[in-house]
Amino acid sequence: MVYESIVEKLFDENNDDVIELEQGDGKLVKFDQIAVVAYNSQYYAILHPIELKTEEVVIFRILDDDEDSMELVVDEEISKKVLEVYTEDVSEDD
């Protein structure tokens, strides 16, 4: 499927393709998508960098703008809360 934006791809529940994001230096970084969760009236994408051998994840806030853009979450409290919401959602599905 061809997506118009990365955000559209993230919200597609059937998508299992690699997510590619461009860094400031132009380098593409590949991610596996873990989840998109809602927290505090915002949506967050939980992504795992494919090149990392650990279970570490990166969290991006999906911006509510016309450009379908995202920003890296650097606030540890927000990151913790987003991961808690994800963990609760996964527990409810079991």
C-alpha positions, 0 to 999 in steps of 0.5 A: 500500500502507498501511504500519503504520509508517515502518520497515515502509515503509523495509524494503519493497524494492518501495517507491518512495514518498516518505518523510515525516518530521516534524521537532521543529517539526512540519514535514514533510520529504520524502525519497527512500529510497536504501537500508537497510543493516546495519552493526555489528548495526544497520540504517540508512536512507540518505535524500536530502532532496528539497528539496536540489539536491545529492547530500547524504544523511541517515542515520538509525539504525533503533531496535530498539524497539516504536515503530519509530522512528529517530534521526539519525546525527550521528557522522561515523565511523558515517556514513562506515562506513554509506556504505562498506557501501552503496557495497560493496553497490552495487558487488557488484550490478554 
